[in-house]
Amino acid sequence: MRRRVLLTGLSLAAPSLLALRPAHAQPRNPNWPRALNMGTAAPGGTYALYGPAWGQMAQEATGVQISYRTTQGPNQNIILVQRREVELGMVTMGVALQAWNGQGDWTQGNRFRDIRALFPMYDTPFHGIALKSSGITGHAQLNGRSVGVGPRGGTPGTYYPLMLEHLGVRPSAVRYGSASDLGGQVQDRLLDAFLFATGVPAPAFSELEVQADVNYLDFTEEEVRKLTAKFPELAAGSLPMGTYRKQERPLRIVGMYNFAITHRSLPEDLAYEITKSVLGQNARLKQAISAASETLAENWTKNTFLPFHPGAARYLREVGQQVPDNLVQG
């Protein structure tokens, strides 16, 4: 119950953004759809908070009602957008690259070429958490230990098992589930560590450190070198002191950027207004979730392969961003 209360408090950080939505949407353009669906992710991750925050802003700007579908994360969001079962979603660029090229077991060789980028969101650092009493302080100590890695269809669920294998780390068990559930299993000593990748501070990590003394797990310099050489979609970085309350040192991490996506069939002027509503109100979005400090137009450069929707590209160019023609596709 305490875990549920804390997450509820986080999601209500900015009541003006997450207020109840009108029952009857009135699109500002009669040619627009009356409603759109957004794929988010399981509770305990940043998508579950970030999605409704920017969705409310987009709804206010367009009059199009936006509802939310809990998913396993980027993999499922891509599948759903491709199938037009949802019109909006959020992805990490590593998973999007797998989708675009039809690589990775989850794609089953299919190339998902109907997805389009809308706007940059924030960086996703890979890092972990364990109870201090476990004595675990780094990934190399996870041999023979049980670990959670988030939902199977999410970025950490996709990448962390591959990363551990490449580092020669062999846990006794790898479990999948929502961030909230896996954090609770660490607290209850049913898991030795929880490895995750999401916007920081990770809500589930912040929740756990309130309940117990914890260690945050990062990577050694050599581990970062190995991972970025194997997975070029990963970039080296660090989490400064103050990211978490009980953090004892800066954390050396690898990260992957997140983007909002849509289906290529979304009307161009609607994609334009959605992108403008989010990137044009960064200060307001940051009131809802701190990860939005990176939701800036200039971070479009974090995307080098996924075509932008023409409506999104139009807004980015209006605010001075030089998006090349070869990265725009209707």
C-alpha positions as a Markdown table, in Angstrom:
| # | Residue | x | y | z |
|---|---|---|---|---|
| 1 | Met | 0.0 | 0.0 | 0.0 |
| 2 | Arg | 2.8 | 2.4 | 0.8 |
| 3 | Arg | 4.4 | 1.7 | -2.6 |
| 4 | Arg | 1.1 | 2.5 | -4.3 |
| 5 | Val | 0.6 | 5.8 | -2.4 |
| 6 | Leu | 4.1 | 7.0 | -3.3 |
| 7 | Leu | 3.7 | 6.3 | -7.0 |
| 8 | Thr | 0.3 | 8.1 | -6.9 |
| 9 | Gly | 2.0 | 11.1 | -5.3 |
| 10 | Leu | 4.6 | 11.2 | -8.1 |
| 11 | Ser | 1.9 | 11.0 | -10.8 |
| 12 | Leu | 0.1 | 13.9 | -9.3 |
| 13 | Ala | 3.1 | 16.2 | -9.1 |
| 14 | Ala | 1.5 | 18.7 | -11.4 |
| 15 | Pro | -2.3 | 18.5 | -11.0 |
| 16 | Ser | -2.9 | 21.0 | -13.8 |
| 17 | Leu | -1.4 | 18.6 | -16.3 |
| 18 | Leu | -3.0 | 15.4 | -15.1 |
| 19 | Ala | -6.5 | 16.7 | -14.4 |
| 20 | Leu | -9.6 | 14.8 | -15.4 |
| 21 | Arg | -10.1 | 14.9 | -19.2 |
| 22 | Pro | -13.3 | 16.2 | -20.8 |
| 23 | Ala | -15.8 | 13.4 | -21.6 |
| 24 | His | -16.5 | 14.8 | -25.1 |
| 25 | Ala | -13.5 | 15.9 | -27.1 |
| 26 | Gln | -13.9 | 18.7 | -29.7 |
| 27 | Pro | -11.0 | 18.7 | -32.2 |
| 28 | Arg | -10.0 | 22.1 | -33.3 |
| 29 | Asn | -9.9 | 20.8 | -36.9 |
| 30 | Pro | -13.0 | 18.8 | -38.0 |
| 31 | Asn | -10.8 | 16.6 | -40.2 |
| 32 | Trp | -8.9 | 15.4 | -37.2 |
| 33 | Pro | -9.9 | 12.2 | -35.3 |
| 34 | Arg | -11.9 | 12.8 | -32.2 |
| 35 | Ala | -9.6 | 10.6 | -30.1 |
| 36 | Leu | -6.2 | 9.1 | -30.1 |
| 37 | Asn | -4.7 | 6.2 | -28.0 |
| 38 | Met | -1.1 | 6.3 | -26.6 |
| 39 | Gly | 0.9 | 3.3 | -25.6 |
| 40 | Thr | 2.8 | 3.9 | -22.4 |
| 41 | Ala | 4.4 | 1.2 | -20.2 |
| 42 | Ala | 3.9 | -0.7 | -16.9 |
| 43 | Pro | 3.6 | 1.2 | -13.5 |
| 44 | Gly | 6.9 | 2.1 | -11.9 |
| 45 | Gly | 8.6 | 3.3 | -15.0 |
| 46 | Thr | 8.9 | 6.9 | -16.3 |
| 47 | Tyr | 6.7 | 6.3 | -19.4 |
| 48 | Ala | 3.7 | 5.7 | -17.1 |
| 49 | Leu | 4.1 | 9.3 | -15.7 |
| 50 | Tyr | 5.6 | 11.0 | -18.7 |
| 51 | Gly | 3.0 | 9.9 | -21.2 |
| 52 | Pro | -0.1 | 11.3 | -19.5 |
| 53 | Ala | 1.8 | 14.5 | -18.8 |
| 54 | Trp | 2.6 | 15.3 | -22.5 |
| 55 | Gly | -0.7 | 13.7 | -23.6 |
| 56 | Gln | -2.7 | 16.2 | -21.5 |
| 57 | Met | -0.8 | 19.1 | -23.1 |
| 58 | Ala | -1.4 | 17.8 | -26.6 |
| 59 | Gln | -5.0 | 17.2 | -25.8 |
| 60 | Glu | -5.5 | 20.8 | -24.6 |
| 61 | Ala | -3.7 | 22.2 | -27.7 |
| 62 | Thr | -5.7 | 20.1 | -30.3 |
| 63 | Gly | -9.0 | 19.3 | -28.7 |
| 64 | Val | -8.4 | 15.6 | -29.5 |
| 65 | Gln | -9.0 | 13.3 | -26.6 |
| 66 | Ile | -6.0 | 11.2 | -25.7 |
| 67 | Ser | -6.4 | 8.0 | -23.7 |
| 68 | Tyr | -3.6 | 5.7 | -22.4 |
| 69 | Arg | -2.9 | 2.0 | -22.8 |
| 70 | Thr | -0.6 | 0.2 | -20.4 |
| 71 | Thr | 2.0 | -1.8 | -22.4 |
| 72 | Gln | 5.2 | -3.7 | -21.8 |
| 73 | Gly | 7.2 | -0.7 | -23.2 |
| 74 | Pro | 8.9 | 0.3 | -26.4 |
| 75 | Asn | 8.7 | -3.1 | -28.2 |
| 76 | Gln | 5.0 | -3.4 | -27.8 |
| 77 | Asn | 4.4 | 0.3 | -28.4 |
| 78 | Ile | 6.1 | -0.1 | -31.8 |
| 79 | Ile | 4.0 | -3.1 | -32.7 |
| 80 | Leu | 0.8 | -1.4 | -31.7 |
| 81 | Val | 1.6 | 1.8 | -33.6 |
| 82 | Gln | 2.6 | -0.2 | -36.7 |
| 83 | Arg | -0.8 | -1.9 | -36.5 |
| 84 | Arg | -2.6 | 1.4 | -35.8 |
| 85 | Glu | -4.0 | -0.1 | -32.6 |
| 86 | Val | -2.6 | 3.0 | -30.9 |
| 87 | Glu | -1.6 | 6.2 | -32.7 |
| 88 | Leu | 1.0 | 7.5 | -30.3 |
| 89 | Gly | 3.8 | 5.8 | -28.4 |
| 90 | Met | 7.2 | 6.1 | -26.8 |
| 91 | Val | 10.3 | 4.2 | -27.6 |
| 92 | Thr | 14.0 | 4.0 | -27.0 |
| 93 | Met | 16.1 | 4.4 | -30.1 |
| 94 | Gly | 17.9 | 1.1 | -29.7 |
| 95 | Val | 14.7 | -0.8 | -29.8 |
| 96 | Ala | 13.4 | 1.4 | -32.6 |
| 97 | Leu | 16.6 | 0.6 | -34.6 |
| 98 | Gln | 15.9 | -3.1 | -34.1 |
| 99 | Ala | 12.3 | -2.6 | -35.3 |
| 100 | Trp | 13.4 | -0.5 | -38.4 |
| 101 | Asn | 15.8 | -3.2 | -39.5 |
| 102 | Gly | 13.8 | -6.2 | -38.4 |
| 103 | Gln | 16.6 | -7.3 | -36.0 |
| 104 | Gly | 16.1 | -8.8 | -32.5 |
| 105 | Asp | 14.2 | -11.9 | -31.7 |
| 106 | Trp | 11.1 | -9.9 | -30.8 |
| 107 | Thr | 10.7 | -8.5 | -34.3 |
| 108 | Gln | 10.5 | -12.1 | -35.8 |
| 109 | Gly | 12.3 | -10.7 | -38.9 |
| 110 | Asn | 9.6 | -8.1 | -39.6 |
| 111 | Arg | 10.6 | -4.5 | -40.4 |
| 112 | Phe | 8.4 | -1.8 | -38.8 |
| 113 | Arg | 8.6 | 0.9 | -41.4 |
| 114 | Asp | 5.3 | 2.8 | -40.7 |
| 115 | Ile | 6.5 | 4.4 | -37.4 |
| 116 | Arg | 7.6 | 8.1 | -37.4 |
| 117 | Ala | 9.4 | 10.2 | -34.9 |
| 118 | Leu | 7.6 | 13.2 | -33.3 |
| 119 | Phe | 10.0 | 14.7 | -30.7 |
| 120 | Pro | 12.9 | 13.8 | -28.4 |
| 121 | Met | 12.1 | 12.9 | -24.8 |
| 122 | Tyr | 15.0 | 12.1 | -22.5 |
| 123 | Asp | 18.0 | 9.8 | -22.1 |
| 124 | Thr | 17.5 | 6.4 | -20.5 |
| 125 | Pro | 20.4 | 5.3 | -18.3 |
| 126 | Phe | 20.9 | 1.6 | -17.5 |
| 127 | His | 21.6 | 1.2 | -13.8 |
| 128 | Gly | 20.6 | -1.1 | -11.0 |
| 129 | Ile | 19.6 | -1.2 | -7.3 |
| 130 | Ala | 20.1 | -3.7 | -4.5 |
| 131 | Leu | 19.6 | -3.7 | -0.8 |
| 132 | Lys | 22.8 | -2.5 | 1.0 |
| 133 | Ser | 22.6 | -5.7 | 3.2 |
| 134 | Ser | 23.1 | -7.8 | 0.0 |
| 135 | Gly | 26.7 | -6.4 | -0.3 |
| 136 | Ile | 26.1 | -6.0 | -4.1 |
| 137 | Thr | 27.7 | -2.9 | -5.4 |
| 138 | Gly | 28.3 | -3.7 | -9.1 |
| 139 | His | 27.1 | -5.8 | -12.1 |
| 140 | Ala | 30.1 | -8.2 | -11.8 |
| 141 | Gln | 28.7 | -9.4 | -8.4 |
| 142 | Leu | 25.5 | -10.7 | -10.0 |
| 143 | Asn | 26.9 | -14.1 | -11.0 |
| 144 | Gly | 24.6 | -16.7 | -9.4 |
| 145 | Arg | 22.2 | -14.0 | -8.1 |
| 146 | Ser | 18.6 | -13.4 | -9.1 |
| 147 | Val | 17.8 | -10.2 | -10.9 |
| 148 | Gly | 14.8 | -8.4 | -12.3 |
| 149 | Val | 15.0 | -6.5 | -15.6 |
| 150 | Gly | 11.6 | -4.9 | -16.1 |
| 151 | Pro | 8.8 | -5.9 | -18.5 |
| 152 | Arg | 9.9 | -8.4 | -21.2 |
| 153 | Gly | 8.8 | -6.0 | -24.0 |
| 154 | Gly | 10.7 | -3.0 | -22.5 |
| 155 | Thr | 14.1 | -1.7 | -23.2 |
| 156 | Pro | 15.8 | -3.1 | -20.1 |
| 157 | Gly | 14.0 | -6.4 | -20.6 |
| 158 | Thr | 15.4 | -6.5 | -24.2 |
| 159 | Tyr | 18.9 | -5.2 | -23.6 |
| 160 | Tyr | 20.0 | -6.1 | -20.1 |
| 161 | Pro | 20.1 | -9.9 | -20.6 |
| 162 | Leu | 22.3 | -9.3 | -23.7 |
| 163 | Met | 24.5 | -6.8 | -21.9 |
| 164 | Leu | 25.0 | -9.2 | -18.9 |
| 165 | Glu | 25.9 | -12.0 | -21.3 |
| 166 | His | 28.4 | -9.8 | -23.1 |
| 167 | Leu | 30.0 | -8.9 | -19.8 |
| 168 | Gly | 30.2 | -12.6 | -18.8 |
| 169 | Val | 27.8 | -12.2 | -16.0 |
| 170 | Arg | 25.4 | -15.1 | -15.5 |
| 171 | Pro | 22.6 | -14.6 | -12.9 |
| 172 | Ser | 20.9 | -17.6 | -11.4 |
| 173 | Ala | 17.5 | -16.2 | -12.6 |
| 174 | Val | 16.3 | -13.3 | -14.7 |
| 175 | Arg | 12.8 | -12.2 | -14.0 |
| 176 | Tyr | 10.5 | -9.9 | -15.9 |
| 177 | Gly | 7.7 | -7.7 | -14.6 |
| 178 | Ser | 6.6 | -4.2 | -13.9 |
| 179 | Ala | 9.1 | -1.9 | -12.2 |
| 180 | Ser | 6.8 | -1.5 | -9.3 |
| 181 | Asp | 6.5 | -5.2 | -8.7 |
| 182 | Leu | 10.3 | -5.9 | -9.2 |
| 183 | Gly | 11.2 | -3.1 | -6.8 |
| 184 | Gly | 8.9 | -4.7 | -4.2 |
| 185 | Gln | 10.5 | -8.1 | -4.7 |
| 186 | Val | 13.9 | -6.6 | -4.0 |
| 187 | Gln | 12.6 | -5.0 | -0.8 |
| 188 | Asp | 11.0 | -8.3 | 0.2 |
| 189 | Arg | 14.3 | -10.1 | -0.6 |
| 190 | Leu | 12.8 | -12.2 | -3.3 |
| 191 | Leu | 15.3 | -10.7 | -5.8 |
| 192 | Asp | 18.9 | -9.8 | -5.2 |
| 193 | Ala | 18.9 | -6.8 | -7.6 |
| 194 | Phe | 16.7 | -4.9 | -10.0 |
| 195 | Leu | 18.3 | -3.7 | -13.2 |
| 196 | Phe | 16.4 | -1.1 | -15.1 |
| 197 | Ala | 16.6 | 1.6 | -17.8 |
| 198 | Thr | 14.2 | 4.6 | -17.6 |
| 199 | Gly | 14.2 | 8.3 | -17.1 |
| 200 | Val | 15.8 | 9.4 | -13.8 |
| 201 | Pro | 15.1 | 9.4 | -11.1 |
| 202 | Ala | 13.4 | 6.0 | -11.7 |
| 203 | Pro | 10.2 | 6.1 | -9.8 |
| 204 | Ala | 10.6 | 2.5 | -8.6 |
| 205 | Phe | 14.1 | 3.2 | -7.4 |
| 206 | Ser | 13.1 | 6.4 | -5.6 |
| 207 | Glu | 10.3 | 4.4 | -3.9 |
| 208 | Leu | 12.6 | 1.6 | -2.8 |
| 209 | Glu | 15.2 | 3.9 | -1.3 |
| 210 | Val | 12.5 | 5.4 | 0.9 |
| 211 | Gln | 11.8 | 2.0 | 2.3 |
| 212 | Ala | 15.3 | 0.6 | 2.8 |
| 213 | Asp | 19.0 | 1.3 | 2.6 |
| 214 | Val | 20.2 | 0.6 | -0.9 |
| 215 | Asn | 23.2 | 0.5 | -3.2 |
| 216 | Tyr | 23.0 | 1.8 | -6.7 |
| 217 | Leu | 24.8 | -0.4 | -9.3 |
| 218 | Asp | 26.7 | 1.2 | -12.2 |
| 219 | Phe | 29.4 | 0.0 | -14.6 |
| 220 | Thr | 33.2 | 0.1 | -14.5 |
| 221 | Glu | 35.1 | 2.0 | -17.1 |
| 222 | Glu | 36.0 | -1.3 | -18.8 |
| 223 | Glu | 32.4 | -2.5 | -18.8 |
| 224 | Val | 31.3 | 0.7 | -20.4 |
| 225 | Arg | 34.0 | 0.3 | -23.1 |
| 226 | Lys | 32.9 | -3.3 | -23.8 |
| 227 | Leu | 29.2 | -2.4 | -24.0 |
| 228 | Thr | 29.5 | 0.7 | -26.2 |
| 229 | Ala | 31.8 | -1.3 | -28.6 |
| 230 | Lys | 29.2 | -4.2 | -28.8 |
| 231 | Phe | 26.1 | -2.0 | -28.9 |
| 232 | Pro | 26.8 | 1.3 | -30.8 |
| 233 | Glu | 23.3 | 2.5 | -29.9 |
| 234 | Leu | 24.5 | 2.9 | -26.3 |
| 235 | Ala | 26.4 | 6.0 | -25.2 |
| 236 | Ala | 28.6 | 6.5 | -22.1 |
| 237 | Gly | 27.4 | 8.9 | -19.5 |
| 238 | Ser | 27.0 | 9.6 | -15.8 |
| 239 | Leu | 24.4 | 10.3 | -13.2 |
| 240 | Pro | 25.5 | 13.1 | -10.9 |
| 241 | Met | 25.2 | 13.2 | -7.2 |
| 242 | Gly | 21.7 | 14.2 | -6.2 |
| 243 | Thr | 19.9 | 12.0 | -8.8 |
| 244 | Tyr | 18.8 | 9.8 | -5.9 |
| 245 | Arg | 18.6 | 10.7 | -2.2 |
| 246 | Lys | 20.7 | 7.8 | -1.0 |
| 247 | Gln | 23.2 | 7.9 | -3.9 |
| 248 | Glu | 26.8 | 7.9 | -2.5 |
| 249 | Arg | 28.8 | 8.8 | -5.6 |
| 250 | Pro | 28.3 | 9.7 | -9.3 |
| 251 | Leu | 27.2 | 6.7 | -11.3 |
| 252 | Arg | 28.9 | 5.6 | -14.5 |
| 253 | Ile | 26.2 | 4.4 | -16.9 |
| 254 | Val | 25.4 | 3.7 | -20.5 |
| 255 | Gly | 22.3 | 5.3 | -22.0 |
| 256 | Met | 19.9 | 5.3 | -24.9 |
| 257 | Tyr | 17.6 | 8.2 | -26.0 |
| 258 | Asn | 13.8 | 8.1 | -26.0 |
| 259 | Phe | 11.5 | 9.6 | -28.7 |
| 260 | Ala | 7.8 | 9.9 | -29.0 |
| 261 | Ile | 6.4 | 8.2 | -32.1 |
| 262 | Thr | 3.3 | 8.1 | -34.2 |
| 263 | His | 2.0 | 6.3 | -37.3 |
| 264 | Arg | 2.9 | 7.8 | -40.7 |
| 265 | Ser | -0.9 | 8.3 | -41.4 |
| 266 | Leu | -1.4 | 10.9 | -38.7 |
| 267 | Pro | -2.5 | 14.2 | -40.3 |
| 268 | Glu | 0.4 | 16.5 | -40.9 |
| 269 | Asp | -1.1 | 19.5 | -39.2 |
| 270 | Leu | -2.1 | 17.4 | -36.1 |
| 271 | Ala | 1.4 | 16.0 | -35.8 |
| 272 | Tyr | 2.7 | 19.6 | -36.0 |
| 273 | Glu | 0.3 | 20.8 | -33.2 |
| 274 | Ile | 1.2 | 17.9 | -31.0 |
| 275 | Thr | 4.9 | 18.5 | -31.4 |
| 276 | Lys | 4.5 | 22.2 | -30.8 |
| 277 | Ser | 2.4 | 21.7 | -27.7 |
| 278 | Val | 5.1 | 19.6 | -26.1 |
| 279 | Leu | 8.4 | 21.2 | -27.2 |
| 280 | Gly | 6.9 | 24.7 | -26.8 |
| 281 | Gln | 6.0 | 24.2 | -23.2 |
| 282 | Asn | 9.1 | 22.6 | -21.7 |
| 283 | Ala | 8.8 | 24.5 | -18.4 |
| 284 | Arg | 5.3 | 23.3 | -17.8 |
| 285 | Leu | 6.2 | 19.7 | -18.7 |
| 286 | Lys | 9.1 | 19.8 | -16.2 |
| 287 | Gln | 6.6 | 20.6 | -13.5 |
| 288 | Ala | 5.1 | 17.2 | -14.1 |
| 289 | Ile | 8.3 | 15.1 | -14.4 |
| 290 | Ser | 11.9 | 16.0 | -14.1 |
| 291 | Ala | 13.1 | 13.9 | -17.0 |
| 292 | Ala | 11.4 | 16.5 | -19.3 |
| 293 | Ser | 14.4 | 18.8 | -18.7 |
| 294 | Glu | 15.8 | 17.0 | -21.8 |
| 295 | Thr | 12.7 | 17.3 | -23.9 |
| 296 | Leu | 14.2 | 20.0 | -26.1 |
| 297 | Ala | 14.0 | 20.7 | -29.8 |
| 298 | Glu | 17.8 | 20.6 | -30.2 |
| 299 | Asn | 17.9 | 17.0 | -29.0 |
| 300 | Trp | 16.3 | 15.9 | -32.3 |
| 301 | Thr | 20.0 | 15.1 | -33.3 |
| 302 | Lys | 19.8 | 12.0 | -31.0 |
| 303 | Asn | 17.8 | 10.4 | -33.8 |
| 304 | Thr | 19.9 | 9.5 | -36.9 |
| 305 | Phe | 17.8 | 6.9 | -38.7 |
| 306 | Leu | 14.0 | 7.0 | -37.8 |
| 307 | Pro | 12.2 | 9.4 | -40.2 |
| 308 | Phe | 10.4 | 12.3 | -38.6 |
| 309 | His | 6.8 | 12.8 | -39.4 |
| 310 | Pro | 6.5 | 15.8 | -41.8 |
| 311 | Gly | 4.4 | 17.7 | -39.2 |
| 312 | Ala | 7.0 | 17.2 | -36.5 |
| 313 | Ala | 9.8 | 18.2 | -38.9 |
| 314 | Arg | 7.9 | 21.4 | -39.8 |
| 315 | Tyr | 7.8 | 22.5 | -36.2 |
| 316 | Leu | 11.5 | 21.6 | -35.6 |
| 317 | Arg | 12.5 | 23.7 | -38.6 |
| 318 | Glu | 10.4 | 26.6 | -37.5 |
| 319 | Val | 12.3 | 26.8 | -34.3 |
| 320 | Gly | 15.7 | 26.8 | -36.1 |
| 321 | Gln | 16.5 | 23.0 | -36.2 |
| 322 | Gln | 18.2 | 21.8 | -39.4 |
| 323 | Val | 16.4 | 18.5 | -39.9 |
| 324 | Pro | 17.6 | 17.1 | -43.2 |
| 325 | Asp | 15.2 | 16.1 | -46.0 |
| 326 | Asn | 16.4 | 12.5 | -45.9 |
| 327 | Leu | 15.2 | 12.2 | -42.3 |
| 328 | Val | 11.7 | 13.3 | -43.1 |
| 329 | Gln | 9.1 | 10.9 | -44.6 |
| 330 | Gly | 5.3 | 10.9 | -44.8 |
